Every structure is written in C-alpha cells, then in structure tokens.
Amino acid sequence: MRPERIPIPKSFYSIETEEPMSTCLACDRPLLDGETEYLIEKGYRQYEAYDVQETVFEYALCMDCHATMRQSFSDLSTRRCRAYLAEHVNLAERAGRLLDAESPDPSDWTRHCVVHDTPRQELAEYQVMAHCMGTEMILTHLPLLMGGPAVDALVERLSDETIDDLGGFRDEHLGPSPKLQRDLQGPVVA
Ligand SMILES: [Zn+2]
C-alpha cells in the first residue's frame, strides 16, 4: 500500500478561520511546519428538512497528545473497540482498494460510514477523522467517516473509566456542551 499525500481538503479546514487548523488542541504545538504529524477530527449534525449541516466540534491533536490520550483507555476498552471494528471493517483492504484507483479521490474515503456503509447524506450525525502532516493529508486507513450509530456502538464497548477519562478530555479542551453528550471524543480507531 502506497500512502498518498494531498493538500488538506477544505472540508477539513477550521470552520472558524477557513484555514488549516494550526495548533494542537491539547499542547498548542504549531502543526503546519511540516514536521509534526497530527489527527483532525470533526463532528457534524445534519438537518435533512432544512438541508443544513452544522459542525458540532472540530480539533487537531498531535500524535504525542494522541498517544497520551490513548494511554487513558483501559485494556478492556481497547480490546472491545478493536474487536468491534475488526468484525465490521477491514481498514487495510479498504485503503488498498481506494489507493488503487487511477487517481485516488480523497472524498471517496468519507462518502459512507466506515462501519455500516450508510451514505453520509442519510446520517443525522457523523464524525470524520484524518491523519495530516504539515499542510498535507496522508491517505491510508484514514481519513474515515463514522456515523452516529457506529459511534454509539463503540461507546457501548468502552469501560466507565474510559468514558470518564474521555469526558474529562472533552470538558477540558472543548468545553462542556450539551450537544456533545452522546458523542465520542477522541480518535478511537486511529
Ligand atoms: Zn499536542
């Protein structure tokens, strides 16, 4: 599998600045110097009747901070989430297939829920995740899109301890928001 690098698509830009996100949410490290790998996560809600899409949250997290956050996952949570994903999706096969295209189209990575294959348009809520370095996005297992039902299924597999830790991360960095209560914060699958 040859990873491809492409300029970060505008859909992964910050909705506030309309530019690529420039600092890590947790440690404020600059991200656009080209040296630092990081993850972008964004959550959306759609209102079909109004044809409106709302960004519920967005952030970039450097790999060091991501690793720290992953350590807060209990072994049980990690095992259960991996087992759930392994049962439903073969990320390596998917990446190989998408990268095999004549000219890989990054939007192909996020047209459907990675777990249930639900088209994005039919999802009331979904999250997208991407792996970036500087101003480029790296196409591998990521980016991916996960619909609300799949996120809920993952949350059900997390231990109470892990959910508390993720809630603490969310409250500390994103601020408490009633809208976010059922959302999973943090790239569980990356
Ligand atoms: Zn960081």
Residues whose N, C-alpha, C, O or C-beta is under 5 A from the ligand:
A	BS01	ZN	C24 A26 C27 R29 C62 C65
